[in-house]
Amino acid sequence: MAKITFITSNEQSTTVEGHQGSVMELAVENNIEGIDGDCGGVCSCATCHVYVASNQLDKTGAISEIEKDMLELDDNVTELSRLCCQITLSDDVDGLILTVAP
């Protein structure tokens, strides 16, 4: 089981738990504001853009070329940017803190 904390644009912090699937699916199931997941998790829309806490980047694994390409279309990309549809729920991401991108 992994506990993930989402911080939304209005500074609300919500921690949710999940066993399987993607972090985006977990966010959508728990109505996290700002995570839409319009493409259903196939890395083609960037509506699940988040910023990973800088000290936790190693938890999320390497970013793929497809994800990099999709993020390039977003105006608010930083070195901490990820699409949470590309982060798989596992013990490795337990305790992850993500800020929802504007």
PALO-291196 format. One line per 4 residues: number of its first residue (from 1); their letters; for each residue y negated, z, x of C-alpha. Coordinates in pm, whole numbers, plus 32768, in hexadecimal, padded with zeros to 4 digits. Example, Ala and Ser with C-alpha at 12.3 -4.5 7.8 and 13.67 -1.06 7.14 Angstrom:
1 = AS = 81C2,830C,84CE; 806A,82CA,8557
# end
This chain:
1 = MAKI = 8000,8000,8000; 7EA0,7FB2,8075; 7D5C,8057,800A; 7C31,7F6F,801F
5 = TFIT = 7AC7,7FDB,7FEE; 79D0,7EDD,7F64; 7859,7F14,7F7B; 7799,7E41,7E82
9 = SNEQ = 7635,7DBE,7E8D; 75BB,7EEA,7DC5; 764E,7FD2,7ED2; 776C,8041,7DEF
13 = STTV = 78A4,809C,7EB2; 79F7,806F,7E0A; 7B48,80B3,7EAA; 7C7B,800C,7E13
17 = EGHQ = 7DEB,8001,7E73; 7EE0,7EE2,7E7E; 803E,7E8C,7EF1; 804B,7D13,7F06
21 = GSVM = 7F81,7BD5,7EEB; 7E28,7B9A,7F78; 7CFC,7C7D,7F90; 7C46,7B88,7EA8
25 = ELAV = 7D52,7BB2,7D9D; 7D2F,7D2B,7DBB; 7BB5,7D0F,7D94; 7BCD,7C2E,7C61
29 = ENNI = 7CD4,7D0E,7BBE; 7BE9,7E35,7BED; 7AAC,7D82,7B7A; 79F4,7DA3,7CC5
33 = EGID = 7895,7D1F,7C89; 784A,7BE5,7D52; 79B3,7B7E,7D94; 7A03,7A5D,7CAA
37 = GDCG = 7B27,79AC,7D52; 7ADC,786D,7C91; 7BDC,779C,7D50; 7CF2,7897,7D19
41 = GVCS = 7D1B,78E3,7E89; 7D52,778D,7F24; 7C25,77A2,800D; 7B53,7699,7F62
45 = CATC = 7A27,7747,7EC6; 79A1,786E,7F96; 7968,7944,7E5D; 7A1E,7A61,7F0A
49 = HVYV = 793D,7A73,803D; 7931,7BCC,80D7; 78BA,7C71,8218; 79BB,7D3C,82D6
53 = ASNQ = 7946,7E81,8372; 7900,7E2A,84DD; 79F5,7F29,8566; 7B0D,7EA0,8489
57 = LDKT = 7B10,7D2C,84D8; 7C5D,7D51,858C; 7CFF,7DC9,8446; 7CC9,7C7B,8396
61 = GAIS = 7D71,7B96,8493; 7CF5,7A4B,8516; 7C22,796A,843C; 7CBA,7812,83F6
65 = EIEK = 7C06,76C7,8428; 7C0D,7687,82B0; 7B66,77D6,826E; 7A61,7792,837D
69 = DMLE = 7A15,7640,82E0; 79EB,76DA,8185; 790A,77EF,8208; 7827,76EE,82AE
73 = LDDN = 77BF,7684,814E; 7734,77DF,8101; 75CE,7834,8165; 7619,79A6,81A2
77 = VTEL = 7726,7989,82AE; 772B,7A7C,83D2; 7826,7ACB,84E3; 78B5,7BD0,83F1
81 = SRLC = 78F5,7AD5,82D9; 7A4B,7A9D,8240; 7AD5,7A11,80FE; 7BA0,7B2C,806E
85 = CQIT = 7C96,7A36,7FD1; 7D0B,79FE,8136; 7D4D,7B6D,8180; 7EA9,7BD9,8119
89 = LSDD = 7EE6,7D37,8095; 7FBD,7DFA,8189; 7FC5,7F44,8240; 7EF8,7E98,8350
93 = VDGL = 7DC6,7E82,826E; 7DE1,7FE1,81E2; 7C8B,8087,81F0; 7BCF,7F3C,820B
97 = ILTV = 7A5E,7F4B,81A6; 79C9,7E08,811E; 7867,7DC4,80B0; 7849,7CB7,7FA6
101 = AP = 7769,7B9E,8021; 7636,7B44,7F4F
# end
